[in-house]
């Protein structure tokens, strides 16, 4: 009787095991398919874990390099601040508040800045003045490798309770200014979380060398006090006898900047023996006070016609001396005229501007001599402290003259005063209205979104909304519609982030229309265009 082959049951197959290389039993056939699958699965899990760890590690390394680069950028910016004279360690414009909490300008409030953000430290007054050489932020990012860094700079006044109060120099609105704090924020995009940013903040203290810092604060880097290289005397090139003009005497360092710590005494003389300085006859001495900050302005009156000069010399160091260029002194062109120009005015030609350089209209009448005593000069000022002669006007004639507004966005006022040929000067007059300086573009509007769409016979319409643009002087939106199928462009204007396109005869079924939005402000700026939205009108009623 034939024998039937015996089948191996599954359990005997599973029980097979891999034997040592020294030999195997007759029933051992190597690893089973199930064992191979299990081993492969375990190996893949291990590899996935290793690769995941490597990815995380590389990401951390990349972020660490970015932070290191940002720190180097911030420290390099602070080193630039250390090279400036103390008087120039200040902002040349006031930074604007940002509504974005990740933007360092978010902590700017009016003329103050909070150096530690949400921390316990109080906000400090910003140091913004005409002599400041520190720019609040760079419009163009700094690129290191493949990372773009945006730099924000701030300079504030510090009121240190551990030292005697130091009066603030004008035009600071603060009451106590013991020394300065320079802060640099470097911001870059977070590579791990799109839409968020990383930042590094570095700061230092700067003093003029006359105060001692508290041991409880970070030791500052003190700018070295420059030495006086020479004296300078700057004033008018011509003058009229009996009429005053301004002469500025300054102690300067080798780079031509005032030495603010200079408190020496100068001896002033003139080739005109009857000249007066500050109402007193020459020669005379003047001792610089700490409040002069190395520069003092005098009123000078010559009483003798001809070519005259003024000489200034340090009484303790004869090598520090200077003489003005020759000043041409003439007699008054209009004898007996002691009446200043009248009916004076200064006005802006617009309410908003995106440029500091503008034109203003000025006008004055001069009849004190029976006829206008020419030339009639006009001086302009942004603060009634510093005046600049910008030209001459014809009596009774409206004249446009160029003028640079003070730095920093916001409402501006300009002042004017007029002076006839005899030197009779009018009182200052201000512009009756202000002009708003706006140097910031509106932010980009959001992508348009369809909120309603109707297509029924000849009645066609589409309603769009978008995230609004941010601008203090926002004016309107311009919506651009492009017929992609049959190329043509149409624009619409709206004052809100909403528009209903109801130009029914122009909307054709099965045509693709592209919509985009830009924002415009009153100063004339135009934002970047929003991303476009493309809509196709279908033959199916009510669908886009």
C-alpha positions as CSV (number, residue, x, y, z in Angstrom):
1,X,0.0,0.0,0.0
2,X,1.5,3.3,-1.1
3,X,2.5,5.7,1.7
4,X,0.9,9.2,1.6
5,X,3.5,12.0,2.1
6,X,3.2,13.6,5.5
7,X,2.3,17.3,5.6
8,X,4.2,19.6,7.9
9,X,1.9,21.5,10.1
10,X,2.3,25.3,10.5
11,X,3.4,25.0,14.1
12,X,6.4,22.9,13.2
13,X,7.5,25.5,10.7
14,X,7.2,28.3,13.1
15,X,9.3,26.4,15.7
16,X,12.3,26.3,13.4
17,X,15.2,28.4,14.7
18,X,18.4,29.6,13.3
19,X,21.3,27.4,14.7
20,X,24.9,28.4,15.3
21,X,27.3,28.2,12.4
22,X,28.8,25.1,13.8
23,X,26.0,23.1,12.3
24,X,22.2,22.6,12.4
25,X,19.9,19.7,12.9
26,X,18.3,18.0,10.0
27,X,14.9,19.8,10.7
28,X,16.4,23.4,10.7
29,X,15.8,25.3,7.5
30,X,16.9,28.9,8.4
31,X,14.7,31.9,9.2
32,X,11.1,31.9,8.3
33,X,9.3,34.5,6.3
34,X,7.5,35.7,9.4
35,X,10.8,36.2,11.3
36,X,12.2,38.1,8.3
37,X,9.2,40.4,8.3
38,X,9.4,41.0,12.0
39,X,13.1,41.8,11.8
40,X,12.5,44.2,8.9
41,X,9.8,46.0,10.8
42,X,12.0,46.4,13.9
43,X,14.9,47.7,11.7
44,X,12.6,50.2,10.0
45,X,11.3,51.5,13.3
46,X,14.9,52.0,14.5
47,X,15.9,53.8,11.2
48,X,12.9,56.1,11.4
49,X,13.8,57.1,15.0
50,X,17.4,57.7,14.0
51,X,16.5,59.8,10.9
52,X,14.0,61.8,13.0
53,X,16.6,62.5,15.6
54,X,19.0,63.5,12.9
55,X,16.4,65.9,11.4
56,X,15.7,67.5,14.7
57,X,19.4,67.8,15.4
58,X,20.1,69.5,12.1
59,X,17.2,71.9,12.7
60,X,18.6,72.8,16.1
61,X,22.1,73.3,14.7
62,X,20.7,75.6,12.0
63,X,18.7,77.6,14.5
64,X,21.8,77.9,16.7
65,X,23.8,79.2,13.8
66,X,21.1,81.8,13.0
67,X,21.0,83.0,16.6
68,X,24.8,83.2,16.7
69,X,24.8,85.3,13.5
70,X,22.1,87.5,14.8
71,X,24.0,88.1,18.0
72,X,27.1,89.1,16.0
73,X,25.0,91.5,13.9
74,X,23.6,93.1,17.1
75,X,27.1,93.4,18.7
76,X,28.5,94.9,15.5
77,X,25.8,97.6,15.6
78,X,26.6,98.4,19.2
79,X,30.3,98.8,18.3
80,X,29.3,101.4,15.8
81,X,27.5,103.3,18.5
82,X,30.6,103.2,20.7
83,X,32.6,105.0,18.0
84,X,30.2,108.0,18.0
85,X,30.7,111.2,20.1
86,X,28.3,111.3,23.0
87,X,26.3,114.1,21.5
88,X,25.7,112.0,18.3
89,X,24.5,108.9,20.2
90,X,20.8,109.6,19.5
91,X,18.1,108.7,17.0
92,X,17.7,110.9,13.9
93,X,14.0,110.0,13.7
94,X,11.2,108.8,16.0
95,X,10.2,105.2,15.4
96,X,6.5,104.5,14.9
97,X,4.4,102.2,17.0
98,X,3.7,98.8,15.4
99,X,0.5,96.8,16.1
100,X,2.5,93.6,15.5
101,X,3.6,92.2,18.9
102,X,6.5,90.4,17.3
103,X,7.9,93.8,15.9
104,X,10.3,95.6,18.4
105,X,8.4,98.8,17.5
106,X,5.4,97.4,19.3
107,X,7.0,98.7,22.5
108,X,7.2,102.3,21.2
109,X,4.6,104.5,22.7
110,X,4.7,108.1,21.6
111,X,8.2,109.4,22.5
112,X,9.0,106.4,24.9
113,X,10.3,102.9,24.5
114,X,10.1,99.9,26.9
115,X,13.5,98.3,26.8
116,X,12.4,95.0,28.3
117,X,9.0,94.7,26.7
118,X,6.6,93.0,29.0
119,X,9.1,92.9,31.8
120,X,9.0,94.9,35.0
121,X,11.2,97.8,33.8
122,X,9.4,101.1,33.0
123,X,9.4,102.7,29.6
124,X,12.2,105.2,29.0
125,X,12.2,108.5,27.0
126,X,13.6,108.1,23.5
127,X,16.6,110.3,22.6
128,X,15.6,111.9,19.3
129,X,17.4,115.1,18.2
130,X,18.9,116.8,15.1
131,X,22.5,115.7,16.0
132,X,21.6,112.0,16.4
133,X,23.3,109.7,13.9
134,X,21.5,106.4,14.8
135,X,18.8,105.3,12.4
136,X,15.8,103.5,14.1
137,X,15.5,100.7,11.5
138,X,16.9,99.6,8.1
139,X,14.4,99.3,5.2
140,X,16.7,96.7,3.6
141,X,17.4,93.4,5.6
142,X,21.0,92.4,6.3
143,X,21.8,89.0,4.8
144,X,24.1,86.5,6.5
145,X,24.4,83.3,4.5
146,X,20.8,82.5,3.5
147,X,19.2,84.3,6.4
148,X,17.8,87.8,6.3
149,X,18.0,89.8,9.5
150,X,16.0,93.0,10.1
151,X,17.8,95.5,12.5
152,X,15.9,97.8,14.9
153,X,17.8,100.4,16.9
154,X,16.7,102.5,19.9
155,X,18.4,105.1,22.1
156,X,16.8,106.0,25.4
157,X,17.5,108.3,28.4
158,X,18.2,106.5,31.7
159,X,17.1,108.0,35.0
160,X,19.5,106.3,37.5
161,X,18.2,106.8,41.1
162,X,21.7,106.0,42.5
163,X,23.3,109.2,41.1
164,X,22.6,112.9,41.2
165,X,20.0,114.0,38.6
166,X,21.3,115.4,35.4
167,X,19.1,117.9,33.5
168,X,18.0,116.8,30.0
169,X,19.2,118.7,26.9
170,X,16.5,120.1,24.6
171,X,14.4,119.0,22.8
172,X,14.0,116.0,25.2
173,X,10.7,115.9,27.0
174,X,12.2,113.9,29.8
175,X,13.1,115.5,33.2
176,X,16.2,113.5,34.1
177,X,18.8,112.3,31.7
178,X,21.7,110.7,33.6
179,X,23.1,108.6,30.6
180,X,21.9,106.8,27.6
181,X,20.9,103.2,26.8
182,X,21.5,101.9,23.2
183,X,19.4,98.9,22.3
184,X,19.7,96.8,19.1
185,X,17.0,94.2,18.2
186,X,17.7,91.7,15.3
187,X,14.7,89.9,14.0
188,X,14.5,87.0,11.5
189,X,11.9,84.5,10.3
190,X,11.5,81.3,12.3
191,X,12.5,78.4,10.0
192,X,10.5,75.8,12.1
193,X,7.2,77.7,12.5
194,X,6.3,79.7,9.3
195,X,4.7,83.1,10.1
196,X,6.6,83.5,13.4
197,X,9.9,85.2,14.1
198,X,13.0,84.9,16.3
199,X,14.8,87.8,17.8
200,X,18.0,88.7,19.6
201,X,18.4,91.9,21.8
202,X,21.7,93.4,22.8
203,X,22.1,96.7,24.7
204,X,24.7,98.9,26.4
205,X,25.0,102.1,28.3
206,X,26.8,105.2,27.1
207,X,27.9,108.2,29.3
208,X,29.7,111.4,28.7
209,X,32.2,110.5,31.4
210,X,30.8,112.8,34.0
211,X,28.6,110.3,35.9
212,X,29.3,107.0,37.8
213,X,27.1,104.1,37.0
214,X,25.3,102.1,39.7
215,X,26.9,98.7,40.5
216,X,23.5,97.1,40.1
217,X,23.3,97.8,36.3
218,X,25.3,96.3,33.5
219,X,28.7,98.0,33.2
220,X,28.5,100.3,30.2
221,X,30.9,101.1,27.4
222,X,31.9,104.7,28.0
223,X,32.6,106.7,24.9
224,X,36.0,108.4,25.3
225,X,35.8,112.2,25.8
226,X,37.4,113.8,22.7
227,X,40.0,116.5,23.1
228,X,39.7,120.0,21.6
229,X,41.6,120.2,18.3
230,X,40.6,123.8,17.3
231,X,38.1,126.5,17.7
232,X,35.6,127.5,15.1
233,X,33.7,130.8,14.5
234,X,30.8,130.8,12.1
235,X,28.5,133.7,11.2
236,X,27.4,136.1,8.5
237,X,29.5,137.1,5.4
238,X,28.1,140.6,5.5
239,X,26.5,142.9,8.0
240,X,24.9,146.3,8.4
241,X,26.2,148.8,10.9
242,X,24.1,148.9,14.0
243,X,22.2,145.7,13.1
244,X,23.0,142.4,14.9
245,X,23.8,139.0,13.5
246,X,24.5,135.7,15.0
247,X,28.1,134.4,15.6
248,X,28.6,130.8,16.8
249,X,31.8,129.9,18.6
250,X,32.5,126.2,19.0
251,X,35.3,123.9,20.4
252,X,35.8,121.2,17.8
253,X,37.6,117.8,17.9
254,X,39.7,116.5,15.0
255,X,36.7,115.2,13.1
256,X,34.9,118.5,13.2
257,X,32.4,117.7,15.9
258,X,31.7,119.9,19.0
259,X,33.5,118.8,22.1
260,X,30.5,118.9,24.5
261,X,32.6,118.7,27.6
262,X,34.6,121.9,26.8
263,X,34.4,124.5,29.6
264,X,37.3,126.7,28.7
265,X,37.5,130.5,28.6
266,X,37.9,132.3,25.3
267,X,39.1,135.9,24.6
268,X,37.1,137.7,21.8
269,X,38.5,140.7,19.8
270,X,37.5,142.5,16.6
271,X,39.1,144.8,14.0
272,X,36.1,147.1,14.7
273,X,37.0,148.9,17.9
274,X,33.3,149.8,18.5
275,X,31.9,146.3,17.9
276,X,29.8,144.7,20.6
277,X,29.4,141.0,21.6
278,X,26.2,140.1,23.5
279,X,25.6,143.8,24.1
280,X,29.0,144.4,25.7
281,X,32.0,146.2,24.1
282,X,35.0,144.2,22.8
283,X,37.4,142.9,23.8
284,X,35.9,140.6,26.4
285,X,36.1,137.0,27.7
286,X,33.5,134.3,27.8
287,X,33.7,131.0,29.9
288,X,31.8,128.1,28.4
289,X,29.3,126.5,30.7
290,X,28.4,122.8,30.8
291,X,25.0,123.6,29.2
292,X,26.7,125.1,26.1
293,X,27.8,121.6,25.1
294,X,30.9,123.0,23.5
295,X,29.1,125.6,21.3
296,X,27.7,129.1,22.1
297,X,25.8,131.6,20.0
298,X,26.4,135.4,20.4
299,X,24.7,138.4,19.0
300,X,27.3,140.7,17.3
301,X,26.9,144.3,16.2
302,X,29.4,146.2,14.1
303,X,29.3,149.9,14.2
304,X,32.1,150.7,11.7
305,X,31.7,150.2,7.9
306,X,34.4,148.2,5.9
307,X,36.0,144.8,6.1
308,X,35.9,143.5,9.6
309,X,36.9,140.3,11.4
310,X,36.5,138.6,14.8
311,X,39.2,136.6,16.5
312,X,38.6,134.0,19.2
313,X,41.4,132.5,21.3
314,X,41.5,130.1,24.3
315,X,43.0,132.0,27.3
316,X,44.8,128.9,28.6
317,X,46.0,127.5,25.2
318,X,47.2,130.1,22.7
319,X,47.3,127.4,19.9
320,X,43.5,127.2,20.1
321,X,42.6,130.4,18.1
322,X,40.6,131.2,15.0
323,X,39.6,134.3,13.0
324,X,36.5,134.7,11.0
325,X,36.6,135.3,7.2
326,X,36.3,138.9,6.3
327,X,32.9,140.3,7.0
328,X,31.7,143.1,4.7
329,X,30.0,145.8,6.8
330,X,28.0,148.5,5.1
331,X,25.7,151.4,6.2
332,X,22.0,150.8,6.2
333,X,20.5,151.1,2.7
334,X,17.4,152.9,4.0
335,X,18.3,155.7,6.4
336,X,15.7,156.3,9.1
337,X,13.7,153.1,8.4
338,X,13.2,151.3,11.7
339,X,9.9,149.5,10.8
340,X,10.0,145.7,10.3
341,X,8.1,144.0,7.4
342,X,4.3,143.5,8.1
343,X,1.4,141.4,6.8
344,X,3.6,138.3,7.0
345,X,2.4,134.8,6.3
346,X,3.7,131.3,5.6
347,X,1.5,128.4,4.4
348,X,1.7,124.9,3.1
349,X,0.5,124.0,-0.4
350,X,-1.0,120.6,0.7
351,X,-2.1,118.7,3.8
352,X,0.0,115.6,3.4
353,X,3.4,114.8,2.1
354,X,5.5,111.7,1.7
355,X,8.8,113.6,1.4
356,X,10.6,115.8,3.9
357,X,11.6,118.3,1.2
358,X,8.6,120.5,0.4
359,X,7.7,124.0,-0.8
360,X,6.0,126.6,1.4
361,X,4.4,129.9,0.3
362,X,5.6,133.0,2.1
363,X,4.6,136.7,1.8
364,X,5.4,140.0,3.5
365,X,4.9,143.7,2.9
366,X,7.5,146.4,3.7
367,X,6.6,150.1,3.5
368,X,8.5,151.6,6.4
369,X,10.8,153.6,4.0
370,X,8.0,154.8,1.8
371,X,9.1,152.1,-0.7
372,X,10.2,148.5,0.1
373,X,13.6,148.5,1.8
374,X,15.2,145.6,-0.1
375,X,16.3,143.0,0.0
376,X,13.5,141.4,2.1
377,X,14.9,138.1,3.5
378,X,12.9,135.3,4.8
379,X,14.0,132.9,7.5
380,X,12.3,129.5,8.2
381,X,12.4,127.2,11.2
382,X,10.8,124.0,12.4
383,X,11.1,124.8,16.1
384,X,11.6,128.6,16.4
385,X,15.1,127.8,17.9
386,X,17.2,127.2,14.8
387,X,16.6,129.6,11.8
388,X,17.8,129.3,8.2
389,X,17.6,132.1,5.6
390,X,16.1,130.5,2.5
391,X,15.9,133.4,0.1
392,X,14.3,136.8,-0.6
393,X,10.7,137.9,-1.4
394,X,9.2,140.9,-3.3
395,X,7.0,143.0,-1.1
396,X,3.4,141.9,-1.3
397,X,4.1,139.0,-3.6
398,X,3.3,135.4,-2.7
399,X,6.5,133.4,-3.2
400,X,7.3,129.6,-3.0
401,X,10.5,128.6,-1.2
402,X,11.9,125.1,-0.6
403,X,12.1,123.8,3.0
404,X,13.0,120.4,4.7
405,X,10.6,119.3,7.4
406,X,11.9,117.9,10.7
407,X,12.5,114.2,10.7
408,X,9.9,111.7,11.9
409,X,6.4,111.1,10.7
410,X,3.5,113.2,12.1
411,X,2.0,116.7,11.9
412,X,4.4,119.5,11.3
413,X,4.4,123.3,11.7
414,X,6.8,125.7,10.0
415,X,7.6,129.2,11.3
416,X,8.8,132.3,9.2
417,X,10.2,135.7,10.0
418,X,11.1,138.5,7.6
419,X,13.9,141.0,7.6
420,X,14.2,144.1,5.4
421,X,17.4,145.7,4.0
422,X,18.0,147.7,7.2
423,X,17.8,144.5,9.3
424,X,14.4,145.3,10.8
425,X,13.0,141.9,11.6
426,X,9.4,140.9,12.0
427,X,8.0,138.6,14.7
428,X,7.8,134.9,13.9
429,X,4.6,133.7,12.2
430,X,3.4,130.1,12.0
431,X,1.6,128.2,9.3
432,X,-2.2,128.4,10.1
433,X,-2.6,124.6,9.4
434,X,-0.2,121.7,9.8
435,X,1.1,119.3,7.2
436,X,1.3,115.6,7.9
437,X,4.6,113.9,7.0
438,X,4.1,110.2,6.2
439,X,7.1,108.2,5.0
440,X,5.5,104.8,5.5
441,X,3.8,102.7,2.9
442,X,0.4,101.1,3.7
443,X,0.7,97.4,4.5
444,X,-0.3,95.0,1.8
445,X,-4.1,94.1,1.8
446,X,-5.1,90.5,2.2
447,X,-6.1,88.1,-0.6
448,X,-9.6,88.9,-1.8
449,X,-12.2,86.3,-0.7
450,X,-15.6,85.7,-2.4
451,X,-18.5,86.2,0.0
452,X,-21.3,86.2,-2.5
453,X,-21.8,85.4,-6.1
454,X,-24.9,85.5,-8.3
455,X,-25.3,84.5,-11.9
456,X,-28.9,84.4,-13.2
457,X,-29.6,85.4,-16.7
458,X,-28.3,88.9,-17.3
459,X,-28.0,89.6,-13.6
460,X,-24.4,88.9,-12.6
461,X,-22.5,90.1,-9.5
462,X,-19.7,89.2,-7.1
463,X,-18.9,90.4,-3.6
464,X,-15.3,90.5,-2.3
465,X,-13.7,91.1,1.1
466,X,-10.1,91.1,2.2
467,X,-7.9,91.7,5.3
468,X,-7.6,95.5,5.6
469,X,-4.4,97.5,5.1
470,X,-2.9,99.3,8.0
471,X,-1.9,103.0,7.6
472,X,-2.4,106.0,9.8
473,X,-3.4,108.1,6.8
474,X,-5.3,105.5,4.8
475,X,-7.4,106.9,2.0
476,X,-8.9,104.1,-0.2
477,X,-8.5,100.8,-1.9
478,X,-8.1,100.2,-5.7
479,X,-9.6,97.0,-6.9
480,X,-8.3,95.7,-10.2
481,X,-10.3,93.2,-12.3
482,X,-8.6,91.5,-15.2
483,X,-10.6,89.4,-17.7
484,X,-8.1,86.5,-18.1
485,X,-10.1,84.9,-21.0
486,X,-10.4,88.0,-23.1
487,X,-7.6,90.2,-21.7
488,X,-8.9,93.6,-20.4
489,X,-8.4,95.5,-17.2
490,X,-10.9,97.5,-15.1
491,X,-10.3,99.3,-11.8
492,X,-12.7,100.3,-9.0
493,X,-12.2,102.4,-5.9
494,X,-13.7,101.7,-2.4
495,X,-13.1,103.2,1.0
496,X,-13.6,99.9,2.9
497,X,-12.2,96.3,2.7
498,X,-15.4,95.3,0.8
499,X,-16.5,95.6,-2.8
500,X,-19.5,94.5,-4.7
501,X,-18.7,94.2,-8.5
502,X,-22.1,94.7,-10.1
503,X,-21.0,95.7,-13.6
504,X,-23.3,93.1,-15.0
505,X,-22.9,93.7,-18.7
506,X,-19.2,93.2,-18.5
507,X,-19.2,89.8,-16.7
508,X,-19.3,87.0,-19.2
509,X,-20.1,83.4,-18.2
510,X,-17.3,80.9,-18.5
511,X,-14.8,83.7,-18.4
512,X,-12.0,83.8,-15.8
513,X,-11.7,87.1,-13.9
514,X,-8.7,87.9,-11.7
515,X,-9.1,90.3,-8.7
516,X,-6.3,92.1,-6.8
517,X,-6.3,95.0,-4.3
518,X,-3.9,97.8,-3.4
519,X,-4.2,100.5,-0.7
520,X,-3.6,104.2,-1.1
521,X,-2.9,106.8,1.6
522,X,-3.3,110.5,1.7
523,X,0.4,111.2,1.3
524,X,0.5,109.5,-2.1
525,X,1.9,106.1,-1.1
526,X,0.7,102.9,-2.7
527,X,1.0,99.6,-1.1
528,X,2.1,96.4,-2.7
529,X,-0.6,94.5,-4.5
530,X,-2.4,91.7,-2.7
531,X,-2.2,88.2,-4.1
532,X,-4.8,87.7,-6.9
533,X,-8.0,85.8,-6.7
534,X,-9.3,84.2,-9.9
535,X,-13.0,83.5,-10.3
536,X,-14.7,81.7,-13.2
537,X,-18.4,82.5,-13.9
538,X,-20.2,79.2,-14.7
539,X,-23.3,78.7,-16.7
540,X,-24.8,77.0,-13.7
541,X,-27.0,79.6,-12.1
542,X,-25.6,81.0,-8.8
543,X,-22.1,79.5,-9.0
544,X,-18.7,81.0,-9.5
